[in-house]
Amino acid sequence: MVGGGDAGHGELCSSLTDYLPLNLRSLLTQGMRSSMRGDERATNPAGRRSNDAMLREFARAVRSFSAMRAREHWVECTVAFDELEAALAEGAIDGRAPLICLKCAALAAPGESQRHRGPGCIVAPIAISSPRRSAPDRVRRAVEKFRAARQADGLSHYDLDCYVSKGRMVFTWRPPARPSDGGH
């Protein structure tokens, strides 16, 4: 269990990946694959050079990710683990998933989901899955599923992302384009 910095909530995080945004993990995976294809030594775990190369590749990917994020506007919604767990528990009881509304930048428990049916609301259900999984893992899988479904339908997933920080689940995404207000 990884609990660094999340006192009282370390048991909710099952791995280091809970602390990495999906977009960064994807960038790291792509970078590591390309460096391994181009450098035979990177596949040799016994070599010190392979560890150095992987560490340099990791650092480069993190810098690239940070620079990209600093240049762009992102929406962020943070949810305390207690609130997230309560919403997941409510969803498990009544069979409806909590959701993140990208327009309202809010977590909605299942009983509040009707508030996010308005024009412009884009909802990402936080699917009810096995309670054996950590809350961050369940959320991450739901975000991945939302992204895949939107992409399959030819729709933007706004790079919806999530990670753990300081006892909270952090959701980030690119802001949805605002429809024209007709000059009002």
N, C-alpha and C positions, 0 to 999 in steps of 0.2 A: 504494500500500500504506500502510496505517495501522499504525504500530508503536509509537506513543507509550506508553512505560511498560512495554512488553512486550519488553524487550531479548532478542534471540535468537529471538523468536517472532513478530516483526512480519510475517514473510513468510506466516504462517498466517492473517492477517486481511486480507481484501480490501477492506473498507469500514468507514466509521463505524458502519453499522448493526450490525456485529458487537459493538459495545460497548453497544448499547441493548437492554434487555429487550423482548421481544415485546409485553408488556402496555403498556409505555410507548409503543412505536411505534404501537400501535393507538389509544391515547388521543390521541397527537399527530395521527395521521391524521384521527380523528374531529373533533378540535378545529379543525384547519386547514380541513377541509371546511366546517364550520358557520360559521367566521369568514369564509371566502371567499364563502359564499352571502349572508351578511348585510351585507357591506361590499364594494361594487363596487371601491373603491380597492385592496383586497387582491389583486385579480387583475391590477393594473397594476404590472408589475415595475419600471417606470421611476420610480415614485413613492417618495420617501423614507418617506412615511407607511405604505406597504404593507410595507416592510421592518421598520419599527418595530412595526407591528401584528402581523406574523408573529413577531417576536422576543418581544413581550409574550405572545402566545398560546402560544408554545413554553415560556416561563418559567412561565406559569400551569399548563400541563399537567404540567411537571416537578414543580412544588410540589404539585399535587394528587396526583400519583402517589406522591411521597415521603410525604405526609401519610397517604394510605391505607395504604401499606406499614407505616408506623410504628405504626398502630393495630391491626394484625392480626398473628397469628402465621404465620410462613412457615418452611418447611423449606428448607435449603440444602445442596447438595452441590457441592463444587469438585473439579475434575479437572485435573491438570497437562496441558499440551498433549502432552508426551511420552507420558503414559499414554493419552490420548485417541487420539493417532495410532497407538499400538501396538494398541489395541483395534480401531480402524477397519481397520488393515492385516490383523490376524488375521481379521476378518470378511470382508474381500475375498478372503482365501486359502481359507477353508473355507465361504464362502457363507452364514454365519449372522451376523446383526447383533449388535453389542454392545447393551446396554440399560441404562437407568436404572431402578432399582427404587424406587418412591415410598415403599414401606413401610420398606425397609432404608436408604434415602438413600445409595445406592451405585451406582457404575458397575460393570457386570459385563461382562467380556470374553466373547466367544462361548463359550469353553470353561467359563465359570463360570455360564452362564445357568440350568443345572438347579438351582442353589441358590436361585433366585427363583421357584419354582413352588409355594411353600407357600401356606397360607391367608393371605389378606390382602395378598399380594404383588401390586402393580400395576406392570406393566412397560411402559416406553416404549421400543420398539426404536429404535436409532439406525441407521436404514436405510443400507444400503450404496448409495452413489450415486457419481456420477462423481468420480474422484480429481482431476479438473481444478478442481473447486470447493474452496474453502478448507475446512478442518475445521470452523470455526465456521458457515460457510454450510451445510454438509451436516447438521450437528447442528440448526441452526435449522429447516431444511426438515423434518427428521425430527420435531422437536417440533411444528411446525405440522401435519404429517400425523397425528401421534398425537392432537392436540387435535381436529382435524376428524373423525377416525374415531370417537373417543369421543362427540363431540357427535352425530354421525349415528346412533349406537346408543343415544342417550338417556342416556348415562353422563357423569359428571363427568370433566373433564380436569384438575381441581384447579388450573387456571390455570398448568399447567406452563410454565415460562419458561426462557430461557437467554440468556447474554450473556458477553462476554469481559472479564476483569479480571486484570491483573498476571500474564500468562502462563498463565492458567488459564481453563477454561470453567466458568462458574458456572451451576448449575441451581437454580431455586427453584420452590416449589409450595406450595399450601395443604395442610396435613396432611390425609390421608384420615381420615374418621371411624373411630374405633376400635370394633370390634364389642364387644358386651357380653361381659365375661369370666365371666359367670355367677356372680359373687360370689366368685371365687377370689382 
